[in-house]
Amino acid sequence: MNHFPKLLSSQIGFDVAQTMLEGFDRHYRVFREAAIKAKQLFERGDWLALQQLARERITSYDDRVAECVALLEDEFDAENIDDDVWQQIKLYYIGLLTTHRQPECAETFFNSGSAARSCIARTSTTTSSSCGRPFRPSTSRTTNPPRSLPIVRIIRRRTGWRRRSSAS
């Protein structure tokens, strides 16, 4: 039986996908700003500040994923969104990535957020028996997040999209 929806009709699905992409865009913006600041600190020889900035950048991704998951919980009650709507969310997200400048990184962000949401949805406490660990975004490497659809490959197959060459 084919579980692929014939029609994407969930407004909440589109809104959640857009919110997740905005969460990634915020992460990428913060990361780029930190890279610019790191260059300035390096040029000034401020090694202590550079070390602190490096620590902050290491946790930045997990912080942005956690922010996004918290926003999804607050705004959309993501814990109670059923699997059919999550499938539509994924498909909307794929559509949003067709023109995005960082589709591979944005896909990883979606998968991290989905894995975190999945762990939250399966339990009302801070430890998930189905995830086998306390909820911490990707800093804990004891378990692998659930596999997801290969978004970028789907986009490339369906649209013929290719990465722009760096020479252009």
N, C-alpha and C positions, 0 to 999 in steps of 0.2 A: 504494500500500500504506500503510495506516495504522500508524504507529509508536507510537501512543499506547497505553501499557500498560493492559490491562483490569483489572489488579489491582496495587495497590501492596503488594509483598510483601517489600521489602528492609529488614531491620532496620538495616543499616548506613546505608541511605538516610535513614531517619528520624533516626538518631543524628547524621549529618553535618548535616542540615537544622537540627536543634535546636542543634548546636554553632555553626553559622553565625549563627543568630538570637541566641544568647547573646553571640557576638562583637559583633553590632550593638548589643545592649542595653548591653554594656560601653562601646562607643564613645559611645553616646548619654548614658549616665550621666556619663562623663568630660567630655563636651562641656558638659553642663548644670552640672556642678560648676565648670568653668572660667568659665562665664557668670556664675555667682553670685560667684565670686572676682573677676572683672573688675569687677563692680558695686562691690564693696567697695574695690578698688584705686582705681577712679575717684573714689569718694566721699572717699577719703583723699588724693587727688591724687598718688598714687605712680606717676608716668608711666613711669619706667624699668621697674618691675615689670609694669606694664600692657603695655608694649611686648614684654617677654619672654614674657608669657602669650599675647599675640597670636601671636607666632612659634610657640609650642608648639601652640596651637590649630590653626594652619594645617597643621602636619604630623601632628596627632593622627589624622585619618581614615586617612591612609596607614599610620601606625603600627598602628592597630587592624586594618586589612585584612591587613597583613603578619603580625601576631600570629595572626590567625585562620587564614591560609593555613599558617603554620608548625605550628599546632596540628593542623590537618587532616592535614598530612603526617606528623606524629609519631604521632597517635592512630589514624588511619585509613588510612595509606599512600595518600593521595588521588591520588598520581601514577599508581597502578595500578588505580584504580576505573574500570570500563568505562563507555562512553557511555550504555548502558541504565540503569545505576544512577544516573548523574548526572541522567538525565531524571526518574527517580523522586525524587531529592533535590529537584529543582526543584518537583515537584508536592507533595511533603511540605511544602516551604517555603511554597508558596502556601497550603496548608491552615493552617499556623501563623500566617499573616498575617491570616486572616479576623477575628481578635479583637485584633490588635495595634494599639496606639495610634499607631504611626508606620509604616504599611505602605509608603508611597512611599519613605521614606528607607531602610527595611529592604530593600526591593527593590533599590535602588541598591547597598547594601552587598553583597547577594548577587551582583549582577552584577559588582562589582569583585572580589570573592573568586573568582568563577568565571573571570573573565578572567585573573586572576593564576594560578590553578590550571592553566588551560589553557596558559599560557606555560611554567609549570614542567614540566608533563607532556610537553611536546613536545621537551624537551632535558634533558640531564644536566649541561650547563654553565650558566654564569650568563647566557649570551647565547642567545636563542632565534631561530633563523632564521625560524621561522614567525611569530613576533611582530615580528621585525625590530628589536629593541632589547634592551638588557640589562633584566632583570627589575627594575622599580621600579614599585610601585603607582601610582596615578593622578597623581602629580606630573609625570610625563613626558607631555606632550600631543602627542607626535609621531605617535602612532597612536591610533586609536579602538578601544576594547574590542569584542569580538564582540557583535553584537546578540543579545538574549535575548527570551524570551517576555514579553509585557507583563503581568506578574503582576497588577497592580492592575486592569487592564481585565478580565482573566479572572475575578478574584474578583467584580468588580461585575456582570458578565454572569451568572455562575453563581449567585450568591447574592442579587442585588438589593441588595448592600451599598452604602451611601452614607456619606460622611464626616459626622460629627456636626456640627451647626452650632455656632458658637462662642457663641451666645446661651444654650445649654442649660446 
